[in-house]
């Protein structure tokens, strides 16, 4: 996959999970894809920022969905504002 294809597929994954986050008053944005397209940096927003289960959401929801679209992604991390 080219870098552009990786970015497009990560965005597709985020589009898939975004409605679930928005239904709870949150959202997510893509900040960057780094380290030879294996690390994705995102920023949880809205209600997700102070939520006690946001790390579970990040790993079980966001990371799993991104890996479904882009298997070479090894890690997804949240960068707090």
C-alpha positions in Angstrom: 0.0 0.0 0.0 1.2 3.5 -0.8 1.3 6.1 1.9 -1.8 7.7 0.3 -3.7 4.4 0.3 -2.8 3.9 3.9 -4.1 7.4 4.8 -7.4 6.8 2.8 -8.0 3.4 4.4 -7.3 4.9 7.9 -9.8 7.6 7.2 -12.4 5.0 6.0 -11.9 3.1 9.3 -12.4 6.3 11.3 -15.5 7.0 9.3 -16.8 3.6 10.3 -16.3 4.1 14.0 -17.1 7.9 14.1 -20.9 7.4 14.4 -20.5 5.3 17.5 -18.3 8.0 19.1 -20.6 10.8 18.0 -23.7 9.0 19.5 -22.0 9.4 22.9 -21.0 13.1 22.3 -17.5 12.4 21.2 -15.5 12.3 18.0 -12.0 11.5 16.6 -9.6 13.1 14.2 -6.5 11.7 12.5 -3.3 13.6 13.4 -0.7 11.6 11.6 0.6 8.3 10.3 4.2 7.7 11.2 7.1 5.2 11.5 6.8 3.7 8.0 3.0 3.6 8.2 2.8 1.5 11.3 1.8 4.1 13.9 -1.4 6.1 13.8 -1.8 9.2 16.0 -5.4 10.3 16.6 -7.1 12.8 18.9 -10.2 11.8 20.8 -12.6 14.8 21.1 -15.7 15.9 22.9 -17.1 13.5 25.6 -14.3 11.0 24.7 -11.7 13.3 26.3 -12.6 12.7 29.9 -14.3 9.4 29.5 -13.0 6.6 31.9 -13.2 4.0 29.1 -11.5 5.9 26.3 -8.4 3.7 26.4 -10.7 0.7 25.9 -12.5 2.5 23.1 -9.1 3.3 21.5 -7.8 -0.2 21.6 -10.9 -2.3 21.2 -12.8 -0.1 18.8 -10.5 2.4 17.0 -7.3 0.3 16.7 -9.1 -2.9 15.8 -11.1 -1.1 13.1 -8.1 0.6 11.6 -6.1 -2.7 11.6 -9.1 -4.3 9.7 -8.5 -1.7 6.9 -4.7 -1.5 7.2 -3.2 -4.7 8.7 0.3 -3.2 8.8 -0.7 -0.7 11.5 0.9 -1.8 14.7 -0.3 0.8 17.1 -2.9 3.6 17.5 -2.2 6.2 20.2 -4.3 9.2 21.4 -2.6 12.6 21.6 -4.4 14.7 24.2 -5.1 18.3 23.3 
